[in-house]
Amino acid sequence: MPETTRPLRLLVVMPSWVGDAVMATPALRLLRDAIPGATIGGLMRPGIDQVLAGLDSLDELHVFRPQGMMAPKRGANLVRPRRYDTALLLTNSFSTALITRLAFIGRRVGYDRDGRGMLLTQKLRAPKRPDGSWAIIPAVTYYHHAAAALLDPSAPELEAPALDRADRVDLPLPAGTRMELACTERDEAAAADLFTRAALDPGAPYAVLNPGGNDELKRWPTDRFAALADHLAGAHGVRIFVAGSPAEAGLGRAIAERASCNVTALPDLGLTLGALKPILARARLLVTNDTGPRHIAAALGTPVVSLFGPTDARWTTIPFKREAVVLADPDLPPGESANDHPSRCAITRISTERVVEAANGLLTPS
């Protein structure tokens, strides 16, 4: 890496969603390994700090709630005292680019989107489809490319991958690239407290269901999750936990009411994102909609069944082999995006039988 482009103090503006933050961890690892002596800080929303706590790729976590007209100024005031010389924006928004400009960070690298090109000193191109919409680029690749471009401004531009299958695309990443998370002592203590309150015997096997999601259209029906819970408990002898945010606690209760087996809704016991990490790390399986816990589990090595509809799974292809991706419409032509077919690719088109088959495949020794 040329000395002229080597940051001494680097600020990484992290994605806002939990899953995207996890998918950005290969980019953080690339940066940490390339500039081991540099100070690397992360600017992030509340909650993302719990997910990333314990990673050695970040030296400092700046937690910032971007609400209100004065949010960019407040964000700039938060990071300006650290005198960062370079900023990498893994977000696409105008406001986050403005934060780095107001913080007087001299070099600002990011994708030229949302009218923020004038705020960037190094503009990265994001490919588009023939109709002008954004090309399907897996987020892991998107973030990793941005980090690589920061390290080497002469690197080739990001190219849209060939779409020759409907469930995932090839990731043009170096061999061994993976997502990563760490469980801190605080995370472990919080998880242990939840296990005690749930009356889980030490060493007892369990599976986790995650029925929530930021968009209700991405939520597989709770009655099918309940039927799946009964199958997993009966066929595989596992205790069933249901994860979710406090706002999703009702989904866990609905599954518990419909299932015949013992189901514990973890949000009712005070589940946090920090505690969720060790809980998922020790689970035999996670079955989840397209949302953050999917990526947490994969980063910690836990097998995952991921349900997709009506969003296109290829946006979030991840470097993880112990995942079964279940599409609402596996017959959609690869050249088309599920996002453009909300009825045909509705998540309600995923049957319980298909999810049971995927779960059995991951739980049954080969």
Helices and strands as residue ranges (DSSP letters): G 3-5, E 9-13, H 18-23, H 25-34, E 39-44, H 48-52, E 60-63, H 71-79, G 80-82, E 86-89, H 94-102, E 107-111, G 117-119, E 122-124, H 139-151, H 185-197, E 206-210, G 216-218, H 222-236, E 239-242, G 246-248, H 249-258, E 263-265, G 266-269, H 273-282, E 285-289, H 292-299, E 304-308, G 313-316, E 323-327, G 338-340, G 347-349, H 352-363
